[in-house]
Amino acid sequence: MLVTAGSATHPTSPGPARSSARTYRPGHPVNIHQILSGFRRGGSDPCYRTQAGAPIWRATRTPDGPALLRVNARASLGEVEATAWGPGAAWVLDGIPELLGAADDPAGFVPKPEHTKLVQAWRSHPNYRLPRSRTVFEALVPAVLEQKVTGLEARRSWRALVLKYGEPAPGPAQEATGMFVPPDAATWRQIPSWVWLKAGVDESRRRAVLNGAQVAGRLEQTVDLPHDEAARKLRTIPGIGVWTAAEVRQRSHGDPDAFSWADYHVSRNVSWALTGTVMDDEGCAEVIECYRGHRYRVQKLLELDAVARPRRAPRMTLPTHLPR
């Protein structure tokens, strides 16, 4: 249930900063930090700000323009308070239920008794629901930047490009300082090639982002398609494979079956958690076929419970993409 709480001028702003607020009562406990954590690209993400026990601030670009969203859970009241600023405030507030998992239905998901680690993860997080941001191109860019590189490399690239080509987030001056809304599709297409290289992005990933930017409007139309059809359409974009399409659908579509195939770690971790044996994609696919329709839910629940195979190999060194 959503209740409109009106709008107000934030008292700390040097000028008028009109805000709109909504109260969402989901009917079950909601851990906003767990649900929204997938949108955060590292601790220095200029589009996302939070700390334990504090509200979450998220800068996003909507079809109506930029918006800054503040989400604050009030567990004792069983509600979530959402406040937004900017031209896209109404759009982002209308999507609060879906952003916090209201469109996700875990009905039919029952962990098998022999998968004890999954059983425990489901018991630990029975109210976890998958978020649905409805912003497809915004989810695609950081997913592409994460292709075939370490998370640290990808986060550095995202931060460098957003700070240089994004725009300051709307909203109260004190809280919004240092927060940026990601660039729109047209701006991504105008970034010079040498800037991508300086940000650590190679040509194949740069080209994949540009390919997505060319059809950004059509990408947004996939939100309401059946999940299989949305996956197929995403993968028609050159440079967007099974892994990237899944990473996008996990965030923008809330697809509970968007398992991260072709990931270096995911199949190994999930197969080990369920069987005690480390397997590749093919072996893991056989093990989790019984959860079809909820395979990403399996992956996410195990991640939330910090279940991962033991690793003893040295960490991968960080390469450079700058020409020598």
VOTORZA-116885 format. One record per residue (C-alpha): residue in one letter; z, y, x. Coordinates in Angstrom, 1 decimal. Example, Ala and Ser with C-alpha at 12.3 -4.5 7.8 and 13.67 -1.06 7.14 Angstrom:
# VOTORZA-116885
<node><resn>A</resn><z>7.8</z><y>-4.5</y><x>12.3</x></node>
<node><resn>S</resn><z>7.1</z><y>-1.1</y><x>13.7</x></node>
# end
This chain:
# VOTORZA-116885
<node><resn>M</resn><z>0.0</z><y>0.0</y><x>0.0</x></node>
<node><resn>L</resn><z>-0.9</z><y>3.4</y><x>1.3</x></node>
<node><resn>V</resn><z>0.8</z><y>6.7</y><x>0.3</x></node>
<node><resn>T</resn><z>-0.7</z><y>10.0</y><x>1.2</x></node>
<node><resn>A</resn><z>1.9</z><y>12.3</y><x>2.7</x></node>
<node><resn>G</resn><z>-0.2</z><y>15.4</y><x>2.9</x></node>
<node><resn>S</resn><z>-0.9</z><y>17.6</y><x>5.9</x></node>
<node><resn>A</resn><z>1.0</z><y>20.1</y><x>8.1</x></node>
<node><resn>T</resn><z>0.6</z><y>22.4</y><x>11.1</x></node>
<node><resn>H</resn><z>2.3</z><y>20.9</y><x>14.2</x></node>
<node><resn>P</resn><z>4.9</z><y>23.3</y><x>15.4</x></node>
<node><resn>T</resn><z>4.3</z><y>22.8</y><x>19.1</x></node>
<node><resn>S</resn><z>0.6</z><y>23.8</y><x>19.0</x></node>
<node><resn>P</resn><z>-0.4</z><y>27.1</y><x>20.4</x></node>
<node><resn>G</resn><z>-2.8</z><y>27.4</y><x>17.5</x></node>
<node><resn>P</resn><z>-3.2</z><y>25.7</y><x>14.1</x></node>
<node><resn>A</resn><z>-3.4</z><y>21.9</y><x>14.5</x></node>
<node><resn>R</resn><z>-3.7</z><y>20.5</y><x>11.1</x></node>
<node><resn>S</resn><z>-2.6</z><y>16.9</y><x>10.6</x></node>
<node><resn>S</resn><z>-2.9</z><y>14.4</y><x>7.8</x></node>
<node><resn>A</resn><z>-0.4</z><y>11.6</y><x>7.3</x></node>
<node><resn>R</resn><z>-0.2</z><y>8.3</y><x>5.5</x></node>
<node><resn>T</resn><z>2.5</z><y>5.7</y><x>5.0</x></node>
<node><resn>Y</resn><z>1.4</z><y>2.0</y><x>5.1</x></node>
<node><resn>R</resn><z>3.7</z><y>-0.7</y><x>3.6</x></node>
<node><resn>P</resn><z>2.2</z><y>-4.0</y><x>4.7</x></node>
<node><resn>G</resn><z>4.8</z><y>-6.2</y><x>2.9</x></node>
<node><resn>H</resn><z>5.6</z><y>-8.1</y><x>6.2</x></node>
<node><resn>P</resn><z>6.9</z><y>-7.1</y><x>9.6</x></node>
<node><resn>V</resn><z>4.2</z><y>-5.4</y><x>11.8</x></node>
<node><resn>N</resn><z>4.5</z><y>-5.2</y><x>15.6</x></node>
<node><resn>I</resn><z>2.1</z><y>-2.3</y><x>16.2</x></node>
<node><resn>H</resn><z>2.3</z><y>-2.7</y><x>20.0</x></node>
<node><resn>Q</resn><z>1.1</z><y>-6.3</y><x>19.9</x></node>
<node><resn>I</resn><z>-1.6</z><y>-5.6</y><x>17.3</x></node>
<node><resn>L</resn><z>-3.1</z><y>-2.6</y><x>19.0</x></node>
<node><resn>S</resn><z>-2.6</z><y>-3.7</y><x>22.6</x></node>
<node><resn>G</resn><z>-6.1</z><y>-4.9</y><x>22.9</x></node>
<node><resn>F</resn><z>-7.5</z><y>-1.4</y><x>22.6</x></node>
<node><resn>R</resn><z>-5.6</z><y>-0.2</y><x>25.7</x></node>
<node><resn>R</resn><z>-7.6</z><y>-0.3</y><x>28.9</x></node>
<node><resn>G</resn><z>-4.8</z><y>-0.2</y><x>31.4</x></node>
<node><resn>G</resn><z>-1.7</z><y>1.9</y><x>31.8</x></node>
<node><resn>S</resn><z>-3.8</z><y>5.0</y><x>32.6</x></node>
<node><resn>D</resn><z>-6.2</z><y>4.8</y><x>29.8</x></node>
<node><resn>P</resn><z>-6.9</z><y>8.4</y><x>28.7</x></node>
<node><resn>C</resn><z>-7.6</z><y>7.2</y><x>25.1</x></node>
<node><resn>Y</resn><z>-4.3</z><y>5.4</y><x>24.6</x></node>
<node><resn>R</resn><z>-0.7</z><y>6.3</y><x>25.2</x></node>
<node><resn>T</resn><z>2.5</z><y>4.5</y><x>24.5</x></node>
<node><resn>Q</resn><z>5.8</z><y>3.2</y><x>25.8</x></node>
<node><resn>A</resn><z>8.3</z><y>0.7</y><x>24.5</x></node>
<node><resn>G</resn><z>10.0</z><y>1.8</y><x>21.3</x></node>
<node><resn>A</resn><z>7.7</z><y>4.9</y><x>21.0</x></node>
<node><resn>P</resn><z>4.8</z><y>5.7</y><x>18.7</x></node>
<node><resn>I</resn><z>1.3</z><y>4.7</y><x>19.8</x></node>
<node><resn>W</resn><z>-1.2</z><y>7.5</y><x>20.4</x></node>
<node><resn>R</resn><z>-4.9</z><y>6.6</y><x>20.2</x></node>
<node><resn>A</resn><z>-7.9</z><y>8.9</y><x>20.6</x></node>
<node><resn>T</resn><z>-11.1</z><y>7.6</y><x>18.9</x></node>
<node><resn>R</resn><z>-14.5</z><y>8.6</y><x>17.8</x></node>
<node><resn>T</resn><z>-15.3</z><y>8.0</y><x>14.1</x></node>
<node><resn>P</resn><z>-18.4</z><y>8.5</y><x>12.1</x></node>
<node><resn>D</resn><z>-17.0</z><y>11.9</y><x>11.0</x></node>
<node><resn>G</resn><z>-16.1</z><y>13.0</y><x>14.5</x></node>
<node><resn>P</resn><z>-13.2</z><y>12.7</y><x>17.0</x></node>
<node><resn>A</resn><z>-9.7</z><y>11.9</y><x>15.9</x></node>
<node><resn>L</resn><z>-6.3</z><y>11.5</y><x>17.5</x></node>
<node><resn>L</resn><z>-4.1</z><y>8.9</y><x>15.7</x></node>
<node><resn>R</resn><z>-0.3</z><y>8.5</y><x>16.0</x></node>
<node><resn>V</resn><z>1.1</z><y>5.2</y><x>14.7</x></node>
<node><resn>N</resn><z>4.9</z><y>4.8</y><x>14.3</x></node>
<node><resn>A</resn><z>6.6</z><y>1.7</y><x>13.0</x></node>
<node><resn>R</resn><z>9.7</z><y>2.2</y><x>10.9</x></node>
<node><resn>A</resn><z>10.9</z><y>-1.4</y><x>10.8</x></node>
<node><resn>S</resn><z>14.1</z><y>-0.7</y><x>8.8</x></node>
<node><resn>L</resn><z>12.0</z><y>0.7</y><x>6.0</x></node>
<node><resn>G</resn><z>9.3</z><y>-1.9</y><x>6.2</x></node>
<node><resn>E</resn><z>6.6</z><y>0.7</y><x>6.7</x></node>
<node><resn>V</resn><z>4.3</z><y>2.3</y><x>9.3</x></node>
<node><resn>E</resn><z>3.7</z><y>6.0</y><x>9.4</x></node>
<node><resn>A</resn><z>0.3</z><y>7.2</y><x>10.6</x></node>
<node><resn>T</resn><z>-0.6</z><y>10.8</y><x>11.4</x></node>
<node><resn>A</resn><z>-4.1</z><y>12.0</y><x>12.5</x></node>
<node><resn>W</resn><z>-5.8</z><y>15.1</y><x>13.7</x></node>
<node><resn>G</resn><z>-9.4</z><y>16.2</y><x>14.1</x></node>
<node><resn>P</resn><z>-12.6</z><y>15.9</y><x>12.0</x></node>
<node><resn>G</resn><z>-12.2</z><y>12.1</y><x>11.8</x></node>
<node><resn>A</resn><z>-8.6</z><y>12.1</y><x>10.6</x></node>
<node><resn>A</resn><z>-9.3</z><y>11.0</y><x>7.1</x></node>
<node><resn>W</resn><z>-11.6</z><y>8.2</y><x>8.2</x></node>
<node><resn>V</resn><z>-9.2</z><y>6.8</y><x>10.7</x></node>
<node><resn>L</resn><z>-6.3</z><y>7.0</y><x>8.2</x></node>
<node><resn>D</resn><z>-8.3</z><y>5.3</y><x>5.6</x></node>
<node><resn>G</resn><z>-8.7</z><y>2.4</y><x>8.0</x></node>
<node><resn>I</resn><z>-5.0</z><y>2.0</y><x>8.9</x></node>
<node><resn>P</resn><z>-4.5</z><y>-1.2</y><x>6.9</x></node>
<node><resn>E</resn><z>-7.4</z><y>-2.9</y><x>8.6</x></node>
<node><resn>L</resn><z>-6.5</z><y>-1.5</y><x>12.0</x></node>
<node><resn>L</resn><z>-3.1</z><y>-3.2</y><x>11.6</x></node>
<node><resn>G</resn><z>-4.5</z><y>-6.5</y><x>10.3</x></node>
<node><resn>A</resn><z>-4.7</z><y>-6.2</y><x>6.6</x></node>
<node><resn>A</resn><z>-8.2</z><y>-7.8</y><x>6.5</x></node>
<node><resn>D</resn><z>-7.1</z><y>-10.8</y><x>8.6</x></node>
<node><resn>D</resn><z>-6.3</z><y>-13.9</y><x>6.6</x></node>
<node><resn>P</resn><z>-4.7</z><y>-16.8</y><x>8.6</x></node>
<node><resn>A</resn><z>-4.8</z><y>-19.1</y><x>5.5</x></node>
<node><resn>G</resn><z>-5.9</z><y>-22.5</y><x>6.6</x></node>
<node><resn>F</resn><z>-4.7</z><y>-22.1</y><x>10.2</x></node>
<node><resn>V</resn><z>-2.2</z><y>-24.9</y><x>10.9</x></node>
<node><resn>P</resn><z>-1.5</z><y>-25.8</y><x>14.6</x></node>
<node><resn>K</resn><z>-1.5</z><y>-29.5</y><x>15.2</x></node>
<node><resn>P</resn><z>1.9</z><y>-31.0</y><x>16.0</x></node>
<node><resn>E</resn><z>0.7</z><y>-32.4</y><x>19.3</x></node>
<node><resn>H</resn><z>-0.3</z><y>-28.8</y><x>20.4</x></node>
<node><resn>T</resn><z>3.3</z><y>-27.9</y><x>21.0</x></node>
<node><resn>K</resn><z>2.7</z><y>-24.7</y><x>22.9</x></node>
<node><resn>L</resn><z>0.5</z><y>-23.4</y><x>20.1</x></node>
<node><resn>V</resn><z>3.0</z><y>-24.5</y><x>17.5</x></node>
<node><resn>Q</resn><z>5.7</z><y>-22.5</y><x>19.4</x></node>
<node><resn>A</resn><z>3.4</z><y>-19.4</y><x>19.7</x></node>
<node><resn>W</resn><z>2.7</z><y>-19.4</y><x>16.0</x></node>
<node><resn>R</resn><z>6.4</z><y>-19.7</y><x>15.3</x></node>
<node><resn>S</resn><z>7.1</z><y>-16.8</y><x>17.6</x></node>
<node><resn>H</resn><z>4.4</z><y>-14.6</y><x>16.1</x></node>
<node><resn>P</resn><z>4.0</z><y>-15.6</y><x>12.4</x></node>
<node><resn>N</resn><z>3.2</z><y>-12.1</y><x>11.3</x></node>
<node><resn>Y</resn><z>0.5</z><y>-11.3</y><x>13.9</x></node>
<node><resn>R</resn><z>-2.7</z><y>-10.2</y><x>12.4</x></node>
<node><resn>L</resn><z>-6.0</z><y>-9.3</y><x>14.1</x></node>
<node><resn>P</resn><z>-6.9</z><y>-5.6</y><x>14.1</x></node>
<node><resn>R</resn><z>-10.3</z><y>-4.3</y><x>12.9</x></node>
<node><resn>S</resn><z>-11.2</z><y>-0.8</y><x>14.2</x></node>
<node><resn>R</resn><z>-14.7</z><y>-0.6</y><x>12.5</x></node>
<node><resn>T</resn><z>-15.9</z><y>1.3</y><x>15.6</x></node>
<node><resn>V</resn><z>-18.4</z><y>-1.1</y><x>17.2</x></node>
<node><resn>F</resn><z>-20.1</z><y>0.9</y><x>19.9</x></node>
<node><resn>E</resn><z>-16.8</z><y>2.3</y><x>21.1</x></node>
<node><resn>A</resn><z>-15.6</z><y>-1.3</y><x>21.6</x></node>
<node><resn>L</resn><z>-18.8</z><y>-2.3</y><x>23.3</x></node>
<node><resn>V</resn><z>-18.7</z><y>0.1</y><x>26.2</x></node>
<node><resn>P</resn><z>-15.4</z><y>-1.0</y><x>27.8</x></node>
<node><resn>A</resn><z>-16.4</z><y>-4.6</y><x>27.1</x></node>
<node><resn>V</resn><z>-19.6</z><y>-4.2</y><x>29.1</x></node>
<node><resn>L</resn><z>-17.7</z><y>-2.5</y><x>31.9</x></node>
<node><resn>E</resn><z>-15.5</z><y>-5.6</y><x>32.1</x></node>
<node><resn>Q</resn><z>-18.4</z><y>-8.0</y><x>32.7</x></node>
<node><resn>K</resn><z>-18.1</z><y>-10.0</y><x>35.9</x></node>
<node><resn>V</resn><z>-15.6</z><y>-7.7</y><x>37.5</x></node>
<node><resn>T</resn><z>-11.8</z><y>-7.7</y><x>37.7</x></node>
<node><resn>G</resn><z>-9.8</z><y>-5.9</y><x>35.1</x></node>
<node><resn>L</resn><z>-8.6</z><y>-3.3</y><x>37.6</x></node>
<node><resn>E</resn><z>-12.2</z><y>-2.4</y><x>38.5</x></node>
<node><resn>A</resn><z>-13.2</z><y>-2.1</y><x>34.9</x></node>
<node><resn>R</resn><z>-10.2</z><y>0.1</y><x>34.0</x></node>
<node><resn>R</resn><z>-11.0</z><y>2.4</y><x>36.9</x></node>
<node><resn>S</resn><z>-14.6</z><y>2.8</y><x>35.7</x></node>
<node><resn>W</resn><z>-13.6</z><y>3.4</y><x>32.1</x></node>
<node><resn>R</resn><z>-11.1</z><y>6.1</y><x>33.1</x></node>
<node><resn>A</resn><z>-13.4</z><y>7.9</y><x>35.5</x></node>
<node><resn>L</resn><z>-16.3</z><y>8.1</y><x>33.0</x></node>
<node><resn>V</resn><z>-14.2</z><y>9.0</y><x>30.0</x></node>
<node><resn>L</resn><z>-12.4</z><y>11.8</y><x>31.8</x></node>
<node><resn>K</resn><z>-15.6</z><y>13.2</y><x>33.1</x></node>
<node><resn>Y</resn><z>-17.8</z><y>12.9</y><x>29.9</x></node>
<node><resn>G</resn><z>-15.3</z><y>12.5</y><x>27.0</x></node>
<node><resn>E</resn><z>-13.8</z><y>15.4</y><x>25.2</x></node>
<node><resn>P</resn><z>-10.1</z><y>16.5</y><x>24.9</x></node>
<node><resn>A</resn><z>-8.4</z><y>14.8</y><x>22.0</x></node>
<node><resn>P</resn><z>-7.7</z><y>17.0</y><x>19.0</x></node>
<node><resn>G</resn><z>-4.1</z><y>17.5</y><x>17.9</x></node>
<node><resn>P</resn><z>-0.8</z><y>18.9</y><x>19.0</x></node>
<node><resn>A</resn><z>-1.1</z><y>20.5</y><x>22.5</x></node>
<node><resn>Q</resn><z>1.9</z><y>18.9</y><x>24.1</x></node>
<node><resn>E</resn><z>1.4</z><y>15.3</y><x>23.0</x></node>
<node><resn>A</resn><z>-2.5</z><y>15.4</y><x>23.3</x></node>
<node><resn>T</resn><z>-2.5</z><y>16.8</y><x>26.8</x></node>
<node><resn>G</resn><z>-4.4</z><y>14.4</y><x>29.1</x></node>
<node><resn>M</resn><z>-5.8</z><y>12.4</y><x>26.2</x></node>
<node><resn>F</resn><z>-9.6</z><y>12.1</y><x>25.7</x></node>
<node><resn>V</resn><z>-12.0</z><y>10.9</y><x>23.0</x></node>
<node><resn>P</resn><z>-14.7</z><y>8.6</y><x>24.4</x></node>
<node><resn>P</resn><z>-18.2</z><y>10.0</y><x>24.7</x></node>
<node><resn>D</resn><z>-20.6</z><y>9.6</y><x>21.9</x></node>
<node><resn>A</resn><z>-23.7</z><y>7.4</y><x>22.3</x></node>
<node><resn>A</resn><z>-26.0</z><y>10.3</y><x>23.2</x></node>
<node><resn>T</resn><z>-23.6</z><y>11.4</y><x>26.0</x></node>
<node><resn>W</resn><z>-23.4</z><y>8.0</y><x>27.5</x></node>
<node><resn>R</resn><z>-27.2</z><y>8.0</y><x>27.7</x></node>
<node><resn>Q</resn><z>-27.2</z><y>11.3</y><x>29.6</x></node>
<node><resn>I</resn><z>-24.9</z><y>10.2</y><x>32.4</x></node>
<node><resn>P</resn><z>-26.8</z><y>10.3</y><x>35.7</x></node>
<node><resn>S</resn><z>-27.2</z><y>6.9</y><x>37.5</x></node>
<node><resn>W</resn><z>-25.4</z><y>8.1</y><x>40.6</x></node>
<node><resn>V</resn><z>-22.3</z><y>8.9</y><x>38.5</x></node>
<node><resn>W</resn><z>-22.2</z><y>5.3</y><x>37.3</x></node>
<node><resn>L</resn><z>-22.4</z><y>4.1</y><x>40.8</x></node>
<node><resn>K</resn><z>-19.6</z><y>6.4</y><x>41.9</x></node>
<node><resn>A</resn><z>-17.5</z><y>5.0</y><x>39.0</x></node>
<node><resn>G</resn><z>-18.1</z><y>1.5</y><x>40.3</x></node>
<node><resn>V</resn><z>-20.6</z><y>0.4</y><x>37.7</x></node>
<node><resn>D</resn><z>-23.6</z><y>-1.5</y><x>38.8</x></node>
<node><resn>E</resn><z>-27.1</z><y>-1.2</y><x>37.4</x></node>
<node><resn>S</resn><z>-27.0</z><y>-4.3</y><x>35.1</x></node>
<node><resn>R</resn><z>-23.8</z><y>-3.0</y><x>33.3</x></node>
<node><resn>R</resn><z>-25.1</z><y>0.6</y><x>33.2</x></node>
<node><resn>R</resn><z>-28.3</z><y>-0.7</y><x>31.5</x></node>
<node><resn>A</resn><z>-26.4</z><y>-2.8</y><x>29.0</x></node>
<node><resn>V</resn><z>-24.4</z><y>0.3</y><x>27.9</x></node>
<node><resn>L</resn><z>-27.6</z><y>2.3</y><x>27.6</x></node>
<node><resn>N</resn><z>-29.2</z><y>-0.4</y><x>25.6</x></node>
<node><resn>G</resn><z>-26.3</z><y>-0.4</y><x>23.2</x></node>
<node><resn>A</resn><z>-26.3</z><y>3.4</y><x>23.0</x></node>
<node><resn>Q</resn><z>-29.9</z><y>3.3</y><x>21.9</x></node>
<node><resn>V</resn><z>-29.0</z><y>1.3</y><x>18.8</x></node>
<node><resn>A</resn><z>-25.4</z><y>2.5</y><x>18.2</x></node>
<node><resn>G</resn><z>-26.1</z><y>3.4</y><x>14.6</x></node>
<node><resn>R</resn><z>-27.3</z><y>-0.1</y><x>13.8</x></node>
<node><resn>L</resn><z>-24.3</z><y>-1.6</y><x>15.7</x></node>
<node><resn>E</resn><z>-21.9</z><y>0.1</y><x>13.3</x></node>
<node><resn>Q</resn><z>-23.7</z><y>-1.6</y><x>10.4</x></node>
<node><resn>T</resn><z>-22.7</z><y>-5.0</y><x>11.7</x></node>
<node><resn>V</resn><z>-19.0</z><y>-4.4</y><x>10.7</x></node>
<node><resn>D</resn><z>-19.5</z><y>-5.7</y><x>7.1</x></node>
<node><resn>L</resn><z>-21.8</z><y>-8.6</y><x>8.0</x></node>
<node><resn>P</resn><z>-20.6</z><y>-12.2</y><x>8.1</x></node>
<node><resn>H</resn><z>-19.1</z><y>-12.9</y><x>11.5</x></node>
<node><resn>D</resn><z>-21.8</z><y>-15.3</y><x>12.6</x></node>
<node><resn>E</resn><z>-24.5</z><y>-12.8</y><x>11.7</x></node>
<node><resn>A</resn><z>-22.7</z><y>-9.9</y><x>13.4</x></node>
<node><resn>A</resn><z>-22.5</z><y>-12.0</y><x>16.6</x></node>
<node><resn>R</resn><z>-26.2</z><y>-12.8</y><x>16.5</x></node>
<node><resn>K</resn><z>-27.2</z><y>-9.2</y><x>16.1</x></node>
<node><resn>L</resn><z>-24.9</z><y>-8.1</y><x>18.9</x></node>
<node><resn>R</resn><z>-26.5</z><y>-10.6</y><x>21.2</x></node>
<node><resn>T</resn><z>-30.0</z><y>-9.3</y><x>20.5</x></node>
<node><resn>I</resn><z>-29.2</z><y>-6.3</y><x>22.7</x></node>
<node><resn>P</resn><z>-30.3</z><y>-6.9</y><x>26.3</x></node>
<node><resn>G</resn><z>-27.2</z><y>-7.4</y><x>28.6</x></node>
<node><resn>I</resn><z>-24.9</z><y>-8.4</y><x>25.7</x></node>
<node><resn>G</resn><z>-24.1</z><y>-12.1</y><x>26.0</x></node>
<node><resn>V</resn><z>-21.7</z><y>-14.5</y><x>24.3</x></node>
<node><resn>W</resn><z>-18.6</z><y>-13.1</y><x>26.1</x></node>
<node><resn>T</resn><z>-19.3</z><y>-9.4</y><x>25.5</x></node>
<node><resn>A</resn><z>-20.2</z><y>-10.0</y><x>21.8</x></node>
<node><resn>A</resn><z>-16.9</z><y>-11.9</y><x>21.3</x></node>
<node><resn>E</resn><z>-14.9</z><y>-9.1</y><x>23.0</x></node>
<node><resn>V</resn><z>-16.5</z><y>-6.5</y><x>20.7</x></node>
<node><resn>R</resn><z>-15.9</z><y>-8.6</y><x>17.6</x></node>
<node><resn>Q</resn><z>-12.3</z><y>-9.2</y><x>18.4</x></node>
<node><resn>R</resn><z>-11.6</z><y>-5.5</y><x>18.2</x></node>
<node><resn>S</resn><z>-14.1</z><y>-3.9</y><x>15.9</x></node>
<node><resn>H</resn><z>-14.7</z><y>-6.7</y><x>13.4</x></node>
<node><resn>G</resn><z>-11.4</z><y>-8.5</y><x>13.5</x></node>
<node><resn>D</resn><z>-13.2</z><y>-11.8</y><x>13.9</x></node>
<node><resn>P</resn><z>-10.6</z><y>-14.7</y><x>14.1</x></node>
<node><resn>D</resn><z>-13.2</z><y>-17.1</y><x>15.5</x></node>
<node><resn>A</resn><z>-14.5</z><y>-14.8</y><x>18.3</x></node>
<node><resn>F</resn><z>-13.3</z><y>-17.0</y><x>21.2</x></node>
<node><resn>S</resn><z>-14.0</z><y>-15.6</y><x>24.7</x></node>
<node><resn>W</resn><z>-16.5</z><y>-18.2</y><x>25.9</x></node>
<node><resn>A</resn><z>-17.8</z><y>-17.7</y><x>29.5</x></node>
<node><resn>D</resn><z>-14.6</z><y>-16.1</y><x>30.6</x></node>
<node><resn>Y</resn><z>-13.3</z><y>-17.1</y><x>34.0</x></node>
<node><resn>H</resn><z>-9.8</z><y>-17.9</y><x>32.7</x></node>
<node><resn>V</resn><z>-9.7</z><y>-18.3</y><x>28.9</x></node>
<node><resn>S</resn><z>-11.1</z><y>-21.8</y><x>28.4</x></node>
<node><resn>R</resn><z>-9.0</z><y>-23.1</y><x>31.4</x></node>
<node><resn>N</resn><z>-5.8</z><y>-21.5</y><x>30.0</x></node>
<node><resn>V</resn><z>-6.3</z><y>-22.7</y><x>26.4</x></node>
<node><resn>S</resn><z>-7.3</z><y>-26.2</y><x>27.3</x></node>
<node><resn>W</resn><z>-4.3</z><y>-26.5</y><x>29.7</x></node>
<node><resn>A</resn><z>-2.0</z><y>-25.2</y><x>27.0</x></node>
<node><resn>L</resn><z>-3.2</z><y>-27.7</y><x>24.4</x></node>
<node><resn>T</resn><z>-3.8</z><y>-30.8</y><x>26.5</x></node>
<node><resn>G</resn><z>-2.2</z><y>-30.2</y><x>29.9</x></node>
<node><resn>T</resn><z>-5.6</z><y>-30.5</y><x>31.5</x></node>
<node><resn>V</resn><z>-7.7</z><y>-27.6</y><x>32.8</x></node>
<node><resn>M</resn><z>-11.2</z><y>-27.8</y><x>31.3</x></node>
<node><resn>D</resn><z>-14.4</z><y>-25.7</y><x>31.3</x></node>
<node><resn>D</resn><z>-16.0</z><y>-24.2</y><x>28.2</x></node>
<node><resn>E</resn><z>-17.6</z><y>-27.5</y><x>27.2</x></node>
<node><resn>G</resn><z>-14.4</z><y>-29.4</y><x>27.4</x></node>
<node><resn>C</resn><z>-12.3</z><y>-26.6</y><x>25.7</x></node>
<node><resn>A</resn><z>-14.9</z><y>-26.4</y><x>22.9</x></node>
<node><resn>E</resn><z>-14.2</z><y>-30.0</y><x>22.0</x></node>
<node><resn>V</resn><z>-10.5</z><y>-29.5</y><x>22.0</x></node>
<node><resn>I</resn><z>-10.4</z><y>-26.4</y><x>19.8</x></node>
<node><resn>E</resn><z>-13.2</z><y>-27.5</y><x>17.4</x></node>
<node><resn>C</resn><z>-10.5</z><y>-28.5</y><x>14.9</x></node>
<node><resn>Y</resn><z>-9.6</z><y>-24.8</y><x>14.7</x></node>
<node><resn>R</resn><z>-13.1</z><y>-23.5</y><x>14.0</x></node>
<node><resn>G</resn><z>-12.8</z><y>-20.3</y><x>12.1</x></node>
<node><resn>H</resn><z>-9.6</z><y>-19.5</y><x>14.0</x></node>
<node><resn>R</resn><z>-10.5</z><y>-20.2</y><x>17.6</x></node>
<node><resn>Y</resn><z>-9.8</z><y>-16.6</y><x>18.8</x></node>
<node><resn>R</resn><z>-6.5</z><y>-16.7</y><x>16.9</x></node>
<node><resn>V</resn><z>-5.6</z><y>-19.7</y><x>19.0</x></node>
<node><resn>Q</resn><z>-6.5</z><y>-17.8</y><x>22.2</x></node>
<node><resn>K</resn><z>-4.6</z><y>-14.7</y><x>21.2</x></node>
<node><resn>L</resn><z>-1.4</z><y>-16.5</y><x>20.1</x></node>
<node><resn>L</resn><z>-1.2</z><y>-18.3</y><x>23.4</x></node>
<node><resn>E</resn><z>-1.8</z><y>-14.9</y><x>25.2</x></node>
<node><resn>L</resn><z>1.0</z><y>-13.3</y><x>23.2</x></node>
<node><resn>D</resn><z>3.3</z><y>-16.1</y><x>24.2</x></node>
<node><resn>A</resn><z>2.2</z><y>-15.7</y><x>27.9</x></node>
<node><resn>V</resn><z>1.0</z><y>-19.3</y><x>28.1</x></node>
<node><resn>A</resn><z>-1.3</z><y>-19.8</y><x>31.1</x></node>
<node><resn>R</resn><z>-2.1</z><y>-22.5</y><x>33.5</x></node>
<node><resn>P</resn><z>-0.4</z><y>-22.5</y><x>36.9</x></node>
<node><resn>R</resn><z>-2.5</z><y>-20.7</y><x>39.5</x></node>
<node><resn>R</resn><z>-2.2</z><y>-21.0</y><x>43.2</x></node>
<node><resn>A</resn><z>-5.5</z><y>-19.6</y><x>44.5</x></node>
<node><resn>P</resn><z>-5.6</z><y>-16.2</y><x>46.3</x></node>
<node><resn>R</resn><z>-6.5</z><y>-13.1</y><x>44.2</x></node>
<node><resn>M</resn><z>-10.1</z><y>-12.0</y><x>44.2</x></node>
<node><resn>T</resn><z>-10.9</z><y>-9.1</y><x>46.4</x></node>
<node><resn>L</resn><z>-12.3</z><y>-5.9</y><x>44.8</x></node>
<node><resn>P</resn><z>-16.0</z><y>-5.4</y><x>45.7</x></node>
<node><resn>T</resn><z>-17.8</z><y>-2.1</y><x>45.9</x></node>
<node><resn>H</resn><z>-20.9</z><y>-1.3</y><x>43.9</x></node>
<node><resn>L</resn><z>-21.8</z><y>1.8</y><x>46.0</x></node>
<node><resn>P</resn><z>-25.0</z><y>1.5</y><x>48.1</x></node>
<node><resn>R</resn><z>-24.4</z><y>1.0</y><x>51.8</x></node>
# end
